[in-house]
Amino acid sequence: MKSYYPIVAICLMTSAVPAIADGADYAAFVETQVAALAGNALVQDALAASSAAHSSYTMTEILTLDAEWRDQIDNADKPVIAPVIDAPVSAFLRQIVSDSGGSIVEVILMDQFGLNVGTSSITSDFWQGDEDKFRQTYARGIGSIHASDVSLDESTGMYVVQVAFPVLDADGQMVGAASFSLDAEQL
């Protein structure tokens, strides 16, 4: 696994992003993130495994899993959520959040179908494929960036700007997407 050195650069760059920004304003942040995730074996292995595991799922199966995830959020037993939140890649994403000094609130890593592969915290749903963080990035291709308006994030209860982009493998091929929720008050 690669070291956490790129995380330091990310944290420093996050504080320089304007509060009202478009995708171009986040280009340096995204460029650093794309390189860090493409070069991280843990991220790449998790994306490959998740996409392979979900490759035969129908939309009905995806929506069923999504509903089960939402139903389990407040339960002690979390058979759909636990494999994602307890995955080593989720621990890595939690470390990114921790190392950011509060500027990064949440990180979601999604496979090629928009399903959570790793999350820094429990998300409000399992399937991100119907949301702009996936539709405006993975579905649009390499180089796309989605920067949301400031909004209240259901998962964290904080006002955030979501910056999302496709995740590439070492060969430059899209293998998923990532969404970083940035604390709007720190931008």
Secondary structure, 3 states (H helix, E strand, C coil): CCCCHHHHHHHHHHCCCCCCCCHHHHHHHHHHHHHHHHCCHHHHHHHHHHHHHHCCCCHHHHHHHHHHHHHHCCCCCCCCCHHHHCCHHHHHHHHHHHHCCCCEEEEEEECCCCEEEEECCCCCCCECCCCHHHHCCCCCCCCCCEECCCEECCCCCCEEEEEEEEEECCCCCEEEEEEEEEEHHHC
